[in-house]
Amino acid sequence: MPVTPYALRVRDVRKAYGSRQVLRGVSLDLRPGTLAGMVGENGAGKTTLLRILCGQTAAGSGEVDIRGSLGYCPQETVLNDFLTVDQHVRYFRAAYGLRSTGRAEELIEELHFAEYRHTRVDDLSGGTRQKLNLTLALMHDPSVLLLDEPYQGFDWETYLRFWSLAARLRDSGRCVLVVSHLAWDAERLDVLHRLREGVAEPWEPGGRTAAPADGDGR
């Protein structure tokens, strides 16, 4: 069978809010089986780009092509304070059209918050809310994962579990894009991009810009 050349392709995506140009022409390719990162200062446009990639926000111009199903974990949790963890899982099972909640159960166990299954969201800590947020984004086993500061509020052990999970997803052929304002975890990534002045460029921590890969359209 032919190998899919990319899981996510972005071509010259631009976005402005009034006179403020947030994205000035973002282009990148990510292949299946890639654990990628994107860093940028606060206000660099990372969240705007993710919202465009997942279809929540329309780009001013440019093209986005995603091969396969999509999972999106936003930085701000999209949870109902009055529902329990289990109620969220059942609701999203129906929304995704899943036959079972088996994958969600696995993630709840792996992220160690099974004891809160019957707890309402407004009684959860920030870190546990984020565990649920991540679980809901991954429970339908998507092909392309867009994760915006996904480990925010995690303790050290959960932080390490997150990276172990991300690596296994990559190894199973998923395309995982982790967005952050810091590049602390660059050694865990296959590729790292920096969003600066509205443009994404391959980057190596320490300030040296990496050479673009062949065929990446830059």
C-alpha positions, 0 to 999 in steps of 0.5 A: 500500500502507498504511504500517506505523504502527510497527515497534516498539510498547511499552506500559506495560512493567514489571519488578521483581526482588523489591522493586526496581522496574527498569521502572515503565511504559515506553511508546514507538513507533518507526516503520520508517525510524527511527534511535533512541537510548536513554540512561540511567545504568548500572543504569537498566534499559536492558539489562533493557528490551532483553531484554524486547523481544527475548523473553529476559526476561518483563515483569512486565506490559505489551505489546510488539509488533514488526512484522517480523524482529528482530535483537539485538546484546547488550552482552556478546558471545554467542560461542564462544571455540573457534570461528572467525569463519567457523564462527560465520557458518555456524552462524548461517546455519543457525540463521536458515535463510539460503540463503547468507552473502552479507550476513554477507560484506558486513558482514565486509568493511565492518567490516574484519575479513576477515583474521580469518575463520579465527581463533578467537574466543579469539584476537580483540581485544575490538573484533573480537569486537564486530564479529563480534557485530554481524555475527551480529545483522545478517546475516539483514537484520532489520526491527527492530534492537536494539543494546546499546552496539554500538560498544564496543571499536571504534576511531575508524574502525570507530566511524564505519563503524558509524554509516554502516551504521546510517544506511543501514539506517534509509534502507532502512526498518529501525528501529534502536534504539541503547542507550547510557549516553551521548548523545554521538551525539544529532545522528546520531539521529532520536529520542532517549529517556532511561530514568530512574527506570524510565520512558522519555521523549523527550529532548534532550541538555542536559537539556531534555525534548522534547515527546512526539510525537502519538499516542505513548501518553504 
